[in-house]
């Protein structure tokens, strides 16, 4: 059933995806421009949603999308903010997906997806349950630090009211989205 649901969600997305709307450059606390790296477009509980990824780098790499590698493990991280909100943290979506074959296109391994209700990290949120389906369709490196990625993800997200609480399986939403964004390569 999960595979059928995922297939339907991906099929629906391919025929009904919103065109990304160019958003004004958000500003940080000091008012300087924060470059938009790309977008995440999708459906949450059937409602079209648009987020944007940002590059907060000032003197050091700090993009909201990165490939993190420590030599043994490679992970794609995406933090995307509601479009046009100047990086508002409420409503943001986060995804962490292990890339089992390194920084190359293909299906992701272990994945966690979180949709935040509020500004805090530990506040009320919807977290992925089961096994989210993530596929990186393209991943390129344009220079030593920057690159780009595209892909899709499908998941069921269930409400979690506080840290370490079990998800409320009676309060869940389906998520189907695609991403097209610049990113930074980071190693530790």
N, C-alpha and C positions, 0 to 999 in steps of 0.2 A: 504494500500500500504506500509506503514512504517513497519508493522509487517512482510509482505512478504519480504521486503528488508532486514530487520534484520535477518530473518530466513535464507535467502540465504547467507548473509555475514557470519553467524555463521557456516552454513554448509560448505561454502568454506574454512573457517579457519580450521575446523576440518580435512579436507582432504588435505590441502595444507600448514599447518603451517610450518614455518622454524624451523629447529632444532636450539636451542640457541647455538651460537658459543662462546666457552670460551674466554672471553676478558682478556687482561692483567689487573692487578690491577692498577686503576688510582692513580694519586698522587695529593695531595693538593698543595697549594702554597708553602709550605715549603719542598715539595718533599717526604713526608712520604706516605706510602701506605694507600689507602682508600679502605676498604673491599667492594666488590661487594655483595649485598644482594640477587639479583635475576635479573629477566628479564621481559620485556614486549615485546612480539612479535606480529606483526600484519601487516595490510595492510592499507596504506594511499593512497587514490585514486587508489587502485589496486596495488601499489608498496609495496613489502615486506620491512618491517622496523624492526629494533631491537634496543631497548633501554635497559639500565641497571639501577638498583636501587642501591644506595650507602649508606654506614654508615659512616657519618662524626663525630661520637661521639668521643670526646676527653675530658674526665672528666665529661661530661654531655650527656644525650641522644640527638642525633641529626641525626637520620636516615631519608632518603628521603621517607620512607614509614612508616606510623604510624596509629594506632587506637587512636583517640582522644576522650576522654569521660569526660563529666562534671557532670555525674549523671543523667542528663535529656536527653542528646543527645549524640549519638555515631556517629563518622564520620571516614571513611577510607580515608586517603590522600596518593596519590602516586605522586612522582615527579621522572621521569625517564629520563636519559640522553642518547644521541646517543652513542651506544656501541663503546668502544675503543677510546673515545675522552677525557678521563681524566676528566669527569664531565663537558664538554662544555655545556654552558647554551643555546646557539642557537640550535634549533631543539628539545629541551626537550619537554616532554609532562607532563601535570599535570592533575590529576583527584581528585575531592573532592566529595564523595558520602556519604549521610546519611544512616546509617544502622538502619532501623526503629525498629528492634527487639533486638538491642544491638549487642555486638560483637559475632555474630553467622553467619553461612552461610545463604544465601538466596538472594533474589532480593533487590537491593538498592532502596532508595527513591530518594529524590532530589539530582541531580548530575550535576556538571559542569566539562567539559573537555576542556582543552586549549592546543593547539599546538603552541609553540613560534617560531617565525621567528628569533628573535634576542636575545641578552643577557638580555635585560631589562624586567621588569615585565609588564610595560605598553606599550611596543612597539607593532609593527604589529604582529598579531597572528590570529589563527583560533580558534573560540570558538564554543562550542556545541550550537545547536539550537534545538527546539523541546524538546523531552524527551529522553535523552540517555538511553540505556538499559544496566544495569550493574547487573551482577550476581556473587556473591561471592560463589564459590563452596566448598571451605574449608577454615577454619580459626582456627588456633590452637595457644595455648600459651605454649611455651617450658620452660619458667622460669618466674620470676616476671616481667621482662622487655621485653624480646624477644618472638617472635612467628613467624608464617608463614601464608601466604594467597595465594590462587589461585582463579582465576575467569576470567570472560570475560566482554568486553564492546563493544558496537556498538553505533555509533553516526554519525550525520552529523555535520561537523564543517564548519562555514562560516567566511570569512575574516572580521576582525575588524582592522581598521587602527590606531585608537587612543582611549584612555580611554573614556568610556561612549558613544562612537559612536555606532549607530545601526549596526548590522551585514550587510554585503553586500551579499544579497541572490543570487546574480548572480555569486559569487565566493565562491563555497562550495566544500568540499571534503568529501567522505565517509571514515569512520574509523571503522575497526573491529580488535580487539586485544584480547589477553589473557595475564594474568600476573601470574607469579609464583615467589614469593619473600619472603624473611624474612622481618620482620617489628618490630617496637617498640610499646609497649602499653604506652600511656601517659594519665594522667588525670590532670584536672585543678581544 
